[in-house]
Amino acid sequence: MNELLSFLVEPFQYSFMLRGLWASLIVGVVCPILGAYVVLRGMAFFGDALAHIILPGVVIAFLLGWPYAVGALIFGVLAALLIGFISRRTDIKNDTAIGVVFAGAFALGIALISLQRSYAVDLTHILFGDLLGVSNSDLMLMGILGFLVLVTVFAFYKEFLVLSFDPILAKTLRLPVNFLQNLLLVLLAVVIVISLQAVGVALVLAMLVTPASSAYLLTRRLPKMMLLGALIGALSSVLGLYLSFYINVASGASIVLVTTAIFAIIFVVAPQRGALWSWLSARRERSHS
C-alpha cells in the first residue's frame, strides 16, 4: 500500500510537475468539450490547419519579445475570421479557403524561422509542446482563456447545437449564423493557443478530436458526449504525465498516446457502435439466415 501511494505521489512532489498537471487538465477538459462540435461538424481538417496557421504569430511574438500565446492568439483569431470571410464572400468552398490560408501562413512562418537560426530549439517546443516548462503566468493565462471558452460554449449551447445538427433550421429560426460560425472558429483558435504549451502544434488536433471521438462512440447525446470527452481527456492527461515521468517520454506525446489507446479500446468494445459489437451482430445475422 505504501509503495502504491509513493508511486502515485512521487511525481507531484516537484512544482513543475504540479504545474504540468494543472495545465494538462485544462487542455484535457476544454479541448474535448469544444472538440464535440469539431467532430459533429466535420471540422478536423480546419482544426489541424489552424494549429499550423498560428506558427507565424508565434515567430512574430518571439521576434518582438512578446509571450508566444499573445502572437498565436492574435494570428489565430485573424486567420479564423479570414477563412470564414473568404468562404462566405466567394464561390470558394470552406476547405479550399482553409487550404489557401493554411499554406500561405505556414510558409510565412517557415520563412521567418529561416531568418532566425537561433530559433531552432524553441521551435521544437512549439511543434511538440513543453508541458513541464509551464510557468505560473502561462498557467494563469491558460486558466483564464479556458474559463472564457467554457463560459461561451455553455452560453451559446442551444445555438451551437442547432447550427451543428441542422444549419438550415438555424437560418429558418433567424439565428445569426455568420456570427455563430465566426465565434466557433475564434473559440477553436483560442483552444489551440491554450494547448500550444502542453502538446504543441503537431499534437493539438489529437486533444481536440480523439477524446471527443471516443465519447461519440459511447453516446448519442451532446451533453453526455461533452462530459465523457472531458473525463477521457482529463484521465489521459493524468496517465500521460505518469507515463512521461516514469519512462522518460515527452509529456505531450505520452498524453496523446494514452488518449489514442483509450480510443482504440472504445472503438473495439463500445456498445452498438464498436467493432466487436458490429462483428457479433453480423455473425448473428449470418447464423439466422
C-alpha positions as CSV (number, residue, x, y, z in Angstrom):
1,M,0.0,0.0,0.0
2,N,2.8,2.4,0.9
3,E,4.6,1.6,-2.4
4,L,1.5,2.3,-4.4
5,L,1.0,5.6,-2.5
6,S,4.6,6.5,-3.1
7,F,4.2,5.7,-6.8
8,L,1.2,8.0,-7.1
9,V,2.6,10.9,-5.1
10,E,6.2,11.0,-6.1
11,P,5.9,12.8,-9.5
12,F,3.9,15.6,-7.9
13,Q,6.4,16.4,-5.2
14,Y,8.0,18.7,-7.9
15,S,6.4,22.1,-8.6
16,F,7.0,21.8,-12.4
17,M,5.0,18.5,-12.4
18,L,2.2,20.1,-10.4
19,R,2.0,23.0,-12.9
20,G,2.2,20.5,-15.7
21,L,-0.7,18.5,-14.2
22,W,-3.0,21.6,-13.9
23,A,-2.0,22.7,-17.5
24,S,-2.7,19.2,-18.9
25,L,-6.1,19.1,-17.1
26,I,-7.1,22.4,-18.6
27,V,-6.3,21.1,-22.0
28,G,-7.8,17.7,-21.3
29,V,-11.1,19.2,-20.3
30,V,-11.5,22.2,-22.6
31,C,-10.4,20.6,-25.8
32,P,-12.9,17.7,-25.9
33,I,-15.8,20.0,-24.9
34,L,-15.2,22.2,-27.9
35,G,-14.0,19.2,-29.8
36,A,-17.5,17.7,-29.7
37,Y,-18.6,20.4,-32.2
38,V,-15.4,19.8,-34.2
39,V,-16.3,16.1,-34.5
40,L,-20.0,16.6,-35.2
41,R,-19.4,19.3,-37.9
42,G,-16.5,17.5,-39.5
43,M,-14.1,20.3,-38.8
44,A,-11.0,18.2,-38.0
45,F,-9.1,19.5,-41.1
46,F,-9.8,23.0,-40.0
47,G,-8.5,22.4,-36.5
48,D,-5.3,20.9,-37.8
49,A,-4.8,23.7,-40.3
50,L,-5.5,26.4,-37.7
51,A,-3.0,24.8,-35.4
52,H,-0.3,25.2,-38.1
53,I,-1.6,28.6,-39.2
54,I,-0.7,30.2,-35.9
55,L,3.0,29.5,-36.4
56,P,3.8,32.9,-37.9
57,G,2.1,34.6,-35.0
58,V,4.4,32.6,-32.6
59,V,7.5,33.6,-34.6
60,I,6.5,37.3,-34.7
61,A,5.8,37.2,-31.0
62,F,9.3,35.8,-30.5
63,L,10.9,38.5,-32.6
64,L,9.0,41.2,-30.7
65,G,9.7,39.8,-27.3
66,W,6.0,39.1,-26.6
67,P,4.7,35.9,-24.9
68,Y,4.1,33.2,-27.5
69,A,0.4,32.9,-26.6
70,V,-0.3,36.6,-27.5
71,G,1.1,36.3,-31.0
72,A,-0.6,32.9,-31.5
73,L,-3.9,34.2,-30.3
74,I,-3.9,37.3,-32.5
75,F,-2.8,35.4,-35.6
76,G,-5.1,32.5,-34.9
77,V,-8.2,34.7,-34.5
78,L,-7.4,36.8,-37.6
79,A,-6.8,33.6,-39.6
80,A,-10.1,32.0,-38.5
81,L,-12.0,35.2,-39.4
82,L,-10.2,35.4,-42.8
83,I,-11.1,31.8,-43.7
84,G,-14.7,32.5,-42.8
85,F,-14.7,35.7,-44.8
86,I,-13.2,34.1,-47.9
87,S,-15.6,31.1,-47.9
88,R,-18.7,33.3,-47.5
89,R,-17.9,36.1,-49.9
90,T,-16.6,34.0,-52.8
91,D,-17.5,30.7,-54.6
92,I,-14.5,29.1,-53.0
93,K,-15.6,26.3,-50.6
94,N,-14.6,26.3,-47.0
95,D,-12.0,23.5,-47.2
96,T,-10.3,25.3,-50.1
97,A,-10.2,28.6,-48.2
98,I,-8.6,26.7,-45.3
99,G,-6.0,25.2,-47.6
100,V,-5.1,28.6,-49.1
101,V,-4.7,30.4,-45.8
102,F,-3.0,27.4,-44.2
103,A,-0.4,27.1,-47.0
104,G,0.4,30.8,-47.1
105,A,0.5,31.3,-43.3
106,F,2.7,28.2,-42.7
107,A,5.1,29.2,-45.5
108,L,5.3,32.6,-43.9
109,G,6.2,31.0,-40.5
110,I,8.9,28.8,-42.1
111,A,10.3,31.9,-43.9
112,L,10.5,33.9,-40.7
113,I,12.1,30.9,-38.9
114,S,14.7,30.6,-41.6
115,L,15.8,34.2,-40.9
116,Q,16.4,33.3,-37.2
117,R,18.8,30.5,-36.9
118,S,18.8,30.6,-33.1
119,Y,15.1,29.9,-33.0
120,A,15.5,26.1,-33.8
121,V,15.5,24.9,-30.2
122,D,12.4,27.0,-29.3
123,L,10.7,25.7,-32.4
124,T,10.7,22.2,-31.1
125,H,8.7,23.4,-28.1
126,I,6.1,25.0,-30.3
127,L,5.8,21.9,-32.5
128,F,5.7,19.3,-29.7
129,G,4.9,21.3,-26.6
130,D,6.8,21.9,-23.4
131,L,4.3,20.9,-20.7
132,L,6.8,20.6,-17.9
133,G,8.1,24.1,-18.7
134,V,4.8,25.8,-18.0
135,S,5.2,28.8,-15.7
136,N,2.8,30.3,-13.2
137,S,1.9,33.1,-15.7
138,D,1.4,30.5,-18.5
139,L,-0.9,28.5,-16.3
140,M,-2.9,31.6,-15.3
141,L,-3.4,32.6,-18.9
142,M,-4.4,29.0,-19.9
143,G,-6.9,29.0,-17.0
144,I,-8.4,32.4,-17.9
145,L,-8.7,31.5,-21.6
146,G,-10.1,28.0,-20.8
147,F,-12.7,29.5,-18.5
148,L,-13.8,32.0,-21.2
149,V,-14.1,29.2,-23.8
150,L,-16.3,27.1,-21.4
151,V,-18.5,30.0,-20.5
152,T,-19.0,30.9,-24.2
153,V,-19.7,27.3,-25.2
154,F,-22.4,26.9,-22.5
155,A,-23.8,30.4,-23.1
156,F,-24.4,29.6,-26.8
157,Y,-25.1,25.9,-26.3
158,K,-28.5,25.9,-27.9
159,E,-27.4,28.0,-30.9
160,F,-24.3,25.9,-31.5
161,L,-26.5,22.7,-31.2
162,V,-28.9,23.8,-33.9
163,L,-26.1,25.0,-36.1
164,S,-24.2,21.7,-35.8
165,F,-27.2,19.4,-36.5
166,D,-29.3,21.5,-38.8
167,P,-27.8,24.7,-40.4
168,I,-31.0,25.1,-42.5
169,L,-33.1,25.2,-39.3
170,A,-30.7,27.7,-37.8
171,K,-31.4,30.1,-40.8
172,T,-35.1,29.4,-40.6
173,L,-35.1,30.4,-36.9
174,R,-33.2,33.5,-37.9
175,L,-30.2,32.8,-35.8
176,P,-27.1,34.9,-36.5
177,V,-25.4,32.0,-38.4
178,N,-22.4,34.0,-39.7
179,F,-21.7,35.3,-36.2
180,L,-22.1,31.9,-34.6
181,Q,-19.8,30.3,-37.2
182,N,-17.1,33.0,-36.7
183,L,-17.5,32.6,-32.9
184,L,-16.9,28.9,-33.2
185,L,-13.8,29.5,-35.3
186,V,-12.5,32.0,-32.8
187,L,-13.1,29.6,-29.9
188,L,-11.2,27.0,-31.8
189,A,-8.3,29.3,-32.3
190,V,-8.3,30.1,-28.5
191,V,-8.3,26.4,-27.6
192,I,-5.4,25.8,-29.9
193,V,-3.5,28.6,-28.2
194,I,-4.3,27.1,-24.8
195,S,-3.0,23.7,-25.9
196,L,0.2,25.1,-27.5
197,Q,2.3,24.9,-24.4
198,A,1.0,21.5,-23.4
199,V,1.1,19.4,-26.6
200,G,2.3,21.7,-29.3
201,V,1.2,22.4,-32.8
202,A,1.8,18.9,-34.1
203,L,-0.3,17.1,-31.5
204,V,-3.1,19.6,-30.7
205,L,-5.5,18.1,-33.1
206,A,-5.4,14.8,-31.2
207,M,-6.7,16.5,-28.0
208,L,-9.4,18.2,-29.9
209,V,-10.7,15.2,-31.8
210,T,-9.6,11.9,-30.1
211,P,-11.4,12.2,-26.7
212,A,-14.5,13.7,-28.4
213,S,-14.5,10.8,-30.9
214,S,-14.2,8.3,-28.1
215,A,-17.2,9.9,-26.4
216,Y,-19.1,9.9,-29.7
217,L,-18.8,6.1,-29.8
218,L,-20.4,5.8,-26.4
219,T,-23.3,8.2,-26.5
220,R,-25.7,9.9,-28.9
221,R,-26.5,12.9,-26.7
222,L,-24.3,16.0,-27.0
223,P,-24.2,16.9,-23.2
224,K,-23.0,13.4,-22.4
225,M,-20.6,13.5,-25.3
226,M,-19.0,16.6,-23.9
227,L,-18.9,15.2,-20.3
228,L,-17.4,11.9,-21.4
229,G,-14.9,13.6,-23.7
230,A,-13.8,15.8,-20.8
231,L,-13.4,12.8,-18.5
232,I,-11.4,10.9,-21.1
233,G,-9.2,14.0,-21.8
234,A,-8.6,14.5,-18.1
235,L,-7.8,10.8,-17.5
236,S,-5.4,10.8,-20.5
237,S,-3.7,13.9,-19.1
238,V,-3.0,12.3,-15.7
239,L,-2.0,8.9,-17.0
240,G,0.2,10.5,-19.7
241,L,2.0,12.5,-17.1
242,Y,2.7,9.4,-15.1
243,L,4.0,7.7,-18.2
244,S,6.2,10.7,-19.0
245,F,7.7,10.8,-15.5
246,Y,8.4,7.1,-15.1
247,I,9.7,6.1,-18.5
248,N,11.0,9.5,-19.6
249,V,8.8,10.1,-22.6
250,A,7.9,13.5,-24.0
251,S,4.9,14.6,-21.9
252,G,2.7,15.9,-24.8
253,A,3.3,12.8,-26.8
254,S,2.6,10.5,-23.9
255,I,-0.7,12.2,-23.2
256,V,-1.7,11.8,-26.9
257,L,-0.6,8.2,-26.9
258,V,-2.8,7.4,-23.9
259,T,-5.9,9.1,-25.3
260,T,-5.3,7.2,-28.6
261,A,-5.1,3.9,-26.7
262,I,-8.3,4.7,-24.9
263,F,-10.0,5.5,-28.3
264,A,-8.7,2.1,-29.7
265,I,-10.2,0.2,-26.7
266,I,-13.6,2.0,-27.0
267,F,-13.5,1.6,-30.8
268,V,-13.4,-2.2,-30.2
269,V,-15.8,-2.7,-27.2
270,A,-18.3,0.3,-27.5
271,P,-21.9,-1.0,-27.2
272,Q,-23.8,-0.8,-30.6
273,R,-21.0,1.3,-32.3
274,G,-17.9,-0.7,-31.5
275,A,-16.1,-3.0,-34.0
276,L,-16.7,-6.1,-31.7
277,W,-20.5,-5.3,-31.5
278,S,-20.7,-4.9,-35.3
279,W,-18.9,-8.2,-35.8
280,L,-21.1,-10.1,-33.3
281,S,-24.2,-8.6,-34.9
282,A,-23.1,-9.6,-38.4
283,R,-22.3,-13.1,-37.1
284,R,-25.8,-13.4,-35.6
285,E,-27.4,-12.3,-38.8
286,R,-25.5,-14.9,-40.8
287,S,-26.4,-17.7,-38.3
288,H,-30.1,-16.8,-38.6
289,S,-30.1,-16.6,-42.4
